[in-house]
Amino acid sequence: MALLSIRGDWYLFLWIIYCKIYSAIIRLVGNHCHGGDKARSVISASGQSSGGLHRVRTRRRKHRVKHTVALVRRPSLRKIVMAPGASPVQAMMEDKEKALHCALANVSLRTRRVSQFAPLLIALVGLPARGKSQLAHRLSRHLNWNGESTKVFDCSEYRRRHMALYGTHDIFRADNQQGSAIRRQSAQEAVQDAVLWLKEGNGVAIFDGTNITRDQRRELNEYVSEMGFRILFIECVCEDQNLLERNIIEILHYSADYKTMSEEEAVDDLRKKLEHYMRQYEPIDGSVENIGFVRVEDMGEIVTAHKVAGQKESGILGYLSGMRAFPQTIYFTRHGESEYNVLGRIGGDANLSPRGERYAHALAEYINRIAGHEPMAVWTSEMRRTKQTAAEIMAPKRAVRALNELDAGICEGLTYEEMQERFSQEFAWRDQDKLRYRYPWGESYIDIMTRLRPVLSALEDEDHAVVVGHQAVLRCMLGYFLDAKLDELPYMTVPLHTIIKLTSYGYKYKVEMIKLPVECVDTHRQQPKNCSISRTTADALLTVPSHYDTLPSNLWQNPAEAQL
């Protein structure tokens, strides 16, 4: 009996522990359960008193209130959970919070719709003769060189399509309805073509127009944003009378509107045209217009930015800050004929040949006559043949590493015949894509373009300069100033013993080829039609220029190298 009594006490003790654990579990479940009725039925079934039920419900209410406050502090959450028993005032406040959160979410979606990586449209703003077209084309040239496919859309060109011949300044009057309709239609067509250009996968479009009213800029901003593109306004302001007069002279000389007018008629017409625009002009005001813009005063003397964001926009701002508008004349020339040129070998650091030395004398005579009247700077590479070519020029000289010739890597010092014999596959690959082909352990034309960027920016700041360089490097530099297509660079003709003179006018350059009377070899090689890897040696060497290959092969070596 004693044993049964002890065993019964143990059973009762275990049953009490089980009930305690079960009650604790029920309380925990009740605190986290969202269904109040279900929780109450479970608690009632477990035999708890009304006091215990009240305590559980109080804990849940406190928990819910804390949860609701946390949601109010996080406006990014769109769903607000109301606490049970909340007051009408609290419910109304929660509704206002919910509406505010939705509105903020919609605004956030609108502002995030245009990514910073989206294509960019640049819209010029300003009166005529303020340098807008010059800025647009110079900026386009700079962006194309840096890999951004860019094109300028000139509103004046679209206007001329609707007019057989330019009449008078009356078309620009604000009260001329027919003229206003033509100009408005021309601007719309230019913008539509610019948007189409961006939709085709290009990076930047430049709309060269006046955009002088706030309504025009607001409509343009909304339209471009709805298309999913970024937009940046650049306002050109010119108060420098010398710059203004020069811009007016260039318009009178080169604008298609004044080709059939006398000088007096053109001057009077342009003056009245400017008056019409000045009556309508509304300068950009950052406190009124919600747009990003850059104001350029006197072609780069003062540059002001407002709400400019994005990688492309930042790069453009940097370029505009260093831009100059003064005319310049640049003389490009290759070094005189070198020993490697005579032998048909590429690269290396050879000396001038006897004919190359005669060219150095002739070049110095030509440049020294000019340097006597105008300050001149001479830039050379670090190679001996360029320094020897510029040695007798009476002007300050600067040796620039970035002007060194293309590094041919393992092919340095070889002739084209030797390249075909040793590396026929590499030779064929180079002919297939000369622009992007990189010599093993060497460079490509793209590499030259990359290292020339700071040189070109510095060269644009020179009024008069002479660049004595190499064939591949000068091809890239001339391609930049002439805005040539990149695939054309490797096959531009840059002959020896020839001065290439570039004279700026507006945003364009006039080219003069000045051949000095000193004989030399021809090193220009055209692209062969057959660029297959399996082509014959004859096909590969079909366009190789002739050279004096009968000279000793170790002529350019020192005695120690010749013995090896």
LOTI-755334 format. One record per residue (C-alpha): residue in one letter; x, y, z. Coordinates in steps of 0.2 Angstrom, whole numbers. Each point is the difference from the previous one (the first is absolute). Layout:
REM LOTI-755334
(A, (X, Y, Z));
...
//
This chain:
REM LOTI-755334
(M, (0, 0, 0));
(A, (14, 12, 4));
(L, (8, -4, -17));
(L, (-16, 4, -9));
(S, (-2, 16, 10));
(I, (17, 6, -5));
(R, (-3, -5, -18));
(G, (-16, 10, 0));
(D, (9, 15, 7));
(W, (12, -1, -14));
(Y, (-13, -1, -13));
(L, (-9, 15, 8));
(F, (17, 10, 0));
(L, (3, -4, -18));
(W, (-18, 5, -5));
(I, (2, 17, 9));
(I, (17, 3, -9));
(Y, (-9, -5, -17));
(C, (-14, 12, 3));
(K, (12, 14, 5));
(I, (10, -3, -16));
(Y, (-16, -1, -10));
(S, (-6, 17, 7));
(A, (16, 8, -4));
(I, (-1, -6, -18));
(I, (-18, 6, -2));
(R, (5, 18, 7));
(L, (15, 1, -12));
(V, (-11, -5, -15));
(G, (-14, 12, 5));
(N, (13, 15, 1));
(H, (5, -3, -19));
(C, (-17, -6, -7));
(H, (-9, 12, -11));
(G, (-17, -8, 3));
(G, (-8, 6, 16));
(D, (-15, -12, 0));
(K, (11, -15, -3));
(A, (12, 6, 15));
(R, (-15, 2, 12));
(S, (-7, -17, -4));
(V, (16, -8, 3));
(I, (3, 9, 16));
(S, (-18, -4, 6));
(A, (3, -18, -4));
(S, (15, -1, 11));
(G, (-10, 5, 15));
(Q, (9, 17, 3));
(S, (-10, 13, 10));
(S, (-7, 17, -7));
(G, (15, 9, 8));
(G, (12, -11, -10));
(L, (-9, 4, -16));
(H, (0, 19, 4));
(R, (19, -1, 2));
(V, (3, -9, -16));
(R, (-11, 13, -10));
(T, (9, 14, 8));
(R, (17, -6, -5));
(R, (-6, -3, -18));
(R, (-8, 18, -1));
(K, (17, 7, 6));
(H, (9, -10, -13));
(R, (-11, 6, -14));
(V, (1, 18, 5));
(K, (19, -1, 0));
(H, (-1, -8, -17));
(T, (-11, 13, -7));
(V, (12, 14, 6));
(A, (14, -9, -8));
(L, (-9, 0, -17));
(V, (-4, 19, 1));
(R, (19, 3, 2));
(R, (4, -10, -16));
(P, (-8, 10, -14));
(S, (7, -13, -13));
(L, (-13, -13, 6));
(R, (-16, 2, -10));
(K, (-12, -10, 11));
(I, (-5, 6, 17));
(V, (-7, -12, 13));
(M, (-12, 8, 12));
(A, (0, -5, 19));
(P, (-16, -8, 6));
(G, (-11, 13, 9));
(A, (9, 15, -8));
(S, (-9, 17, 1));
(P, (-8, 8, -15));
(V, (13, 14, 1));
(Q, (14, -12, 0));
(A, (-8, -9, -15));
(M, (-1, 17, -9));
(M, (18, 4, 3));
(E, (5, -17, -6));
(D, (-10, 3, -16));
(K, (9, 16, -3));
(E, (16, -8, 3));
(K, (-4, -14, -13));
(A, (-5, 13, -13));
(L, (16, 10, 3));
(H, (10, -16, -2));
(C, (-8, -4, -16));
(A, (3, 17, -7));
(L, (18, -1, 5));
(A, (1, -17, -8));
(N, (-7, 7, -16));
(V, (12, 15, 0));
(S, (14, -11, 3));
(L, (-4, -12, -14));
(R, (-1, 15, -12));
(T, (17, 7, 5));
(R, (8, -17, -1));
(R, (-8, -3, -17));
(V, (15, 8, -9));
(S, (16, -9, 4));
(Q, (16, 9, 1));
(F, (6, -13, -13));
(A, (-14, 5, -12));
(P, (5, 9, -17));
(L, (2, 19, 2));
(L, (-8, 14, -10));
(I, (10, 17, 1));
(A, (-11, 15, -5));
(L, (9, 17, -4));
(V, (-8, 16, 7));
(G, (5, 18, -5));
(L, (-1, 14, -13));
(P, (8, -1, -17));
(A, (18, 3, -2));
(R, (4, -6, 18));
(G, (10, -15, -5));
(K, (-13, -13, 1));
(S, (4, -9, -16));
(Q, (19, 1, 3));
(L, (-3, -8, 18));
(A, (-11, -13, -7));
(H, (12, -7, -13));
(R, (15, 2, 11));
(L, (-9, -10, 13));
(S, (-6, -13, -12));
(R, (18, -2, -6));
(H, (6, -3, 17));
(L, (-13, -12, 5));
(N, (2, -10, -16));
(W, (18, -1, 4));
(N, (-3, -7, 17));
(G, (-12, -14, -6));
(E, (-17, 9, 2));
(S, (-9, -1, -17));
(T, (-6, 18, -2));
(K, (-8, 10, -13));
(V, (-6, 18, -2));
(F, (-17, 4, -6));
(D, (0, 18, -6));
(C, (-17, 9, 1));
(S, (5, 12, -14));
(E, (3, -14, -12));
(Y, (-18, -7, 3));
(R, (-7, 18, -3));
(R, (9, 1, -17));
(R, (-9, -16, -6));
(H, (-16, 9, 1));
(M, (6, 16, -9));
(A, (6, 0, -17));
(L, (11, 15, 3));
(Y, (2, 11, 16));
(G, (-10, 16, -2));
(T, (3, 13, 14));
(H, (0, 1, 19));
(D, (-19, 1, 0));
(I, (-1, -19, 3));
(F, (7, 3, 17));
(R, (-13, 13, 6));
(A, (-11, -6, 14));
(D, (-16, 6, -8));
(N, (4, -9, -17));
(Q, (-11, -15, 2));
(Q, (6, -9, -16));
(G, (18, 3, 5));
(S, (-3, -6, 18));
(A, (-9, -16, -7));
(I, (14, -4, -11));
(R, (13, 2, 14));
(R, (-11, -10, 12));
(Q, (-1, -14, -12));
(S, (18, 0, -4));
(A, (4, -1, 18));
(Q, (-12, -14, 3));
(E, (8, -10, -15));
(A, (17, 3, 7));
(V, (-4, -6, 17));
(Q, (-10, -15, -7));
(D, (15, -5, -11));
(A, (12, 2, 16));
(V, (-12, -11, 10));
(L, (0, -13, -14));
(W, (19, 1, 0));
(L, (1, -4, 18));
(K, (-13, -14, -2));
(E, (12, -9, -13));
(G, (12, -2, 14));
(N, (11, 15, -1));
(G, (6, 9, 15));
(V, (-2, 19, -2));
(A, (-10, 11, -11));
(I, (3, 19, -1));
(F, (-15, 11, -5));
(D, (7, 16, -6));
(G, (-14, 13, 1));
(T, (-4, 16, 9));
(N, (-13, -6, 13));
(I, (-1, 17, 6));
(T, (-17, -1, 10));
(R, (-4, -9, 16));
(D, (-15, -8, -8));
(Q, (11, -8, -14));
(R, (12, -7, 13));
(R, (-14, -6, 11));
(E, (-8, -10, -15));
(L, (17, -6, -6));
(N, (4, -6, 18));
(E, (-16, -9, 2));
(Y, (0, -8, -17));
(V, (18, -7, 2));
(S, (-3, -6, 17));
(E, (-16, -9, -5));
(M, (11, -9, -14));
(G, (11, -7, 14));
(F, (15, 11, -4));
(R, (10, 12, 10));
(I, (1, 18, -5));
(L, (13, 14, 4));
(F, (-2, 18, -6));
(I, (15, 10, -4));
(E, (-2, 19, -1));
(C, (12, 10, -10));
(V, (3, 18, 6));
(C, (12, 12, -8));
(E, (4, 18, 6));
(D, (18, 1, -7));
(Q, (-2, 12, -15));
(N, (15, -7, -9));
(L, (-7, -18, 1));
(L, (-17, 6, -5));
(E, (7, 10, -15));
(R, (10, -15, -6));
(N, (-16, -12, 2));
(I, (-10, 13, -10));
(I, (14, 0, -14));
(E, (0, -19, -1));
(I, (-19, 0, -2));
(L, (0, 12, -14));
(H, (14, -9, -9));
(Y, (-5, -18, 3));
(S, (-19, 0, 3));
(A, (-11, -7, -14));
(D, (-13, 14, 3));
(Y, (12, 14, -6));
(K, (8, -8, -15));
(T, (-10, 10, -12));
(M, (0, 16, 9));
(S, (12, 15, -1));
(E, (10, 3, 16));
(E, (-10, 16, 4));
(E, (-16, -10, -2));
(A, (6, -14, 10));
(V, (6, 11, 15));
(D, (-17, 9, 0));
(D, (-10, -16, 0));
(L, (10, -8, 13));
(R, (-1, 15, 12));
(K, (-19, 0, -2));
(K, (-1, -19, 3));
(L, (10, 2, 16));
(E, (-13, 14, 5));
(H, (-15, -12, -3));
(Y, (9, -14, 11));
(M, (4, 12, 14));
(R, (-18, 6, 2));
(Q, (-5, -19, 3));
(Y, (15, -6, 10));
(E, (-2, -6, 17));
(P, (16, -5, 9));
(I, (0, -16, 10));
(D, (-4, 3, 18));
(G, (4, -14, 12));
(S, (-12, 6, 13));
(V, (-15, -1, -12));
(E, (4, -14, -12));
(N, (2, -18, 6));
(I, (14, -5, -12));
(G, (18, -4, 0));
(F, (11, 12, -10));
(V, (17, 7, -3));
(R, (3, 18, -3));
(V, (15, 3, -11));
(E, (6, 19, -1));
(D, (12, 6, -13));
(M, (3, -17, -7));
(G, (7, -8, 16));
(E, (7, 15, 10));
(I, (-14, -3, 13));
(V, (-9, -16, 2));
(T, (-15, -2, 12));
(A, (-9, -17, 4));
(H, (-17, -2, 8));
(K, (-7, -17, 4));
(V, (13, -9, -11));
(A, (1, -19, 4));
(G, (5, -15, -9));
(Q, (17, -7, -7));
(K, (-3, 7, -17));
(E, (-5, 17, 6));
(S, (15, 1, 11));
(G, (12, -4, -14));
(I, (-9, 13, -11));
(L, (2, 13, 14));
(G, (18, -4, 2));
(Y, (3, 3, -19));
(L, (-10, 16, 0));
(S, (11, 7, 14));
(G, (16, -2, -10));
(M, (-7, 6, -17));
(R, (7, 15, -10));
(A, (-7, 9, -14));
(F, (15, 9, -8));
(P, (5, -4, -18));
(Q, (15, -11, -2));
(T, (12, -7, -13));
(I, (9, -17, 3));
(Y, (13, -7, -11));
(F, (2, -19, 0));
(T, (14, -9, -8));
(R, (8, -17, 1));
(H, (19, -2, 4));
(G, (12, 0, -15));
(E, (3, -16, -9));
(S, (9, -12, 12));
(E, (11, -15, -3));
(Y, (-14, -11, 4));
(N, (-11, 8, -12));
(V, (12, -3, -14));
(L, (1, -19, 5));
(G, (-19, -2, 2));
(R, (1, -4, 18));
(I, (-12, 6, 13));
(G, (2, 8, 17));
(G, (17, 1, 8));
(D, (10, 15, 4));
(A, (11, 3, -15));
(N, (9, 15, -6));
(L, (-4, 11, -15));
(S, (6, -5, -17));
(P, (9, 13, -10));
(R, (-16, 5, -9));
(G, (-8, 2, 17));
(E, (13, 11, 6));
(R, (-3, 11, -16));
(Y, (-18, 1, 5));
(A, (4, 6, 17));
(H, (10, 14, -7));
(A, (-15, 5, -12));
(L, (-13, -2, 14));
(A, (10, 12, 12));
(E, (2, 13, -14));
(Y, (-19, -1, -3));
(I, (-5, 1, 18));
(N, (13, 13, 6));
(R, (-7, 12, -13));
(I, (-17, -2, 9));
(A, (7, 0, 17));
(G, (7, 17, -3));
(H, (-17, 8, 0));
(E, (-10, -12, 11));
(P, (5, -9, 16));
(M, (2, -18, -3));
(A, (1, -16, 11));
(V, (8, -16, -7));
(W, (-6, -17, 6));
(T, (10, -16, -4));
(S, (0, -17, 6));
(E, (14, -8, 11));
(M, (7, -9, -16));
(R, (16, 6, -8));
(R, (-7, 2, -17));
(T, (-12, 13, 6));
(K, (12, 10, 10));
(Q, (13, 0, -14));
(T, (-14, 6, -12));
(A, (-4, 15, 12));
(A, (17, 4, 5));
(E, (3, 15, -10));
(I, (-17, 8, 3));
(M, (2, 16, 10));
(A, (-14, -2, 12));
(P, (-3, -8, 17));
(K, (0, -19, -1));
(R, (-9, -13, 10));
(A, (2, -19, 0));
(V, (-16, -9, 4));
(R, (0, -18, 4));
(A, (-18, -2, -6));
(L, (5, 5, -18));
(N, (11, -15, -1));
(E, (-3, -12, -15));
(L, (-12, -15, 2));
(D, (9, -14, 9));
(A, (1, -15, -12));
(G, (4, -12, 14));
(I, (9, -16, -6));
(C, (-1, 7, -18));
(E, (11, 15, 4));
(G, (14, 2, -13));
(L, (-8, -12, -12));
(T, (-5, 3, -18));
(Y, (-17, -5, -7));
(E, (8, -15, -9));
(E, (8, -6, 16));
(M, (-17, 2, 9));
(Q, (-9, -11, -13));
(E, (14, -13, 1));
(R, (1, -1, 19));
(F, (-18, 5, 6));
(S, (-11, -2, -15));
(Q, (-16, -2, 11));
(E, (4, 16, 10));
(F, (3, 9, -17));
(A, (-17, -6, -6));
(W, (-9, 5, 16));
(R, (8, 17, -1));
(D, (-7, 3, -18));
(Q, (-17, -6, 6));
(D, (-2, 14, 13));
(K, (15, 12, 0));
(L, (-8, 12, 12));
(R, (-3, -12, 14));
(Y, (14, -13, -3));
(R, (13, 0, 14));
(Y, (18, -7, -4));
(P, (5, -13, 12));
(W, (8, 9, 15));
(G, (-3, 16, -10));
(E, (-14, 13, -4));
(S, (-15, 3, -11));
(Y, (-7, 16, -7));
(I, (-12, 0, 14));
(D, (14, 1, 12));
(I, (8, 14, -9));
(M, (-17, 10, 1));
(T, (-1, -3, 19));
(R, (17, 7, 3));
(L, (-2, 15, -11));
(R, (-16, 6, 9));
(P, (10, 12, 12));
(V, (11, 5, -15));
(L, (-14, 5, -11));
(S, (-8, 10, 14));
(A, (16, 10, 3));
(L, (3, 2, -18));
(E, (-17, 9, -2));
(D, (6, 13, 12));
(E, (15, 5, -12));
(D, (-2, 14, -12));
(H, (14, -6, -12));
(A, (9, -17, 2));
(V, (11, -12, -10));
(V, (-2, -18, 3));
(V, (14, -12, -6));
(G, (-6, -17, 2));
(H, (-3, -17, -8));
(Q, (-12, -8, -12));
(A, (-12, -9, 11));
(V, (0, 14, 13));
(L, (-3, 14, -12));
(R, (-14, -10, -8));
(C, (-9, 0, 16));
(M, (3, 18, 4));
(L, (-6, 6, -17));
(G, (-15, -11, 1));
(Y, (-5, 9, 16));
(F, (1, 17, -7));
(L, (-8, -5, -16));
(D, (-13, -10, 9));
(A, (3, -15, -11));
(K, (-8, -17, 3));
(L, (10, -11, 11));
(D, (1, -15, -13));
(E, (8, 13, -12));
(L, (15, 4, 11));
(P, (12, -14, -3));
(Y, (-1, 4, -19));
(M, (2, 19, 0));
(T, (13, 6, -12));
(V, (14, 8, 10));
(P, (15, 1, -12));
(L, (18, 3, 5));
(H, (8, 17, -4));
(T, (-17, 9, 0));
(I, (-7, 13, 12));
(I, (-18, -1, 4));
(K, (-7, 17, 5));
(L, (-16, 1, 9));
(T, (-9, 17, 2));
(S, (-15, 2, 11));
(Y, (-16, 9, -6));
(G, (-15, -2, 11));
(Y, (-1, -18, 5));
(K, (9, -6, -16));
(Y, (18, -1, -6));
(K, (7, 5, -17));
(V, (13, -13, -6));
(E, (15, 4, -10));
(M, (13, -13, -6));
(I, (17, 8, -3));
(K, (13, -11, -8));
(L, (18, 5, 2));
(P, (11, -4, -14));
(V, (10, -14, 8));
(E, (-2, -18, -7));
(C, (-5, -14, 11));
(V, (-7, -18, 0));
(D, (-19, -3, 1));
(T, (-5, -9, 16));
(H, (-19, 0, -2));
(R, (-7, -18, -1));
(Q, (-19, -2, -6));
(Q, (-10, -13, 7));
(P, (0, -16, -11));
(K, (-16, -7, -6));
(N, (5, -18, 6));
(C, (2, 0, 19));
(S, (-3, -19, 3));
(I, (11, -9, 11));
(S, (3, -13, -14));
(R, (5, 12, -13));
(T, (15, -2, -10));
(T, (16, 10, 3));
(A, (-2, 10, -16));
(D, (-18, 5, 5));
(A, (7, 6, 17));
(L, (14, 10, -7));
(L, (-10, 7, -15));
(T, (-1, 18, 7));
(V, (16, 1, 9));
(P, (10, 15, -6));
(S, (17, -2, -8));
(H, (16, 3, 10));
(Y, (18, -2, -2));
(D, (2, -18, 6));
(T, (17, -3, -9));
(L, (9, 9, 14));
(P, (8, -11, 14));
(S, (-12, -6, 12));
(N, (11, 5, 15));
(L, (3, 18, -5));
(W, (-10, 7, 14));
(Q, (8, -11, 13));
(N, (16, 3, 11));
(P, (14, -12, -2));
(A, (-4, -10, 16));
(E, (-18, -3, -6));
(A, (6, -4, -18));
(Q, (12, -14, 7));
(L, (-15, -7, 10));
//
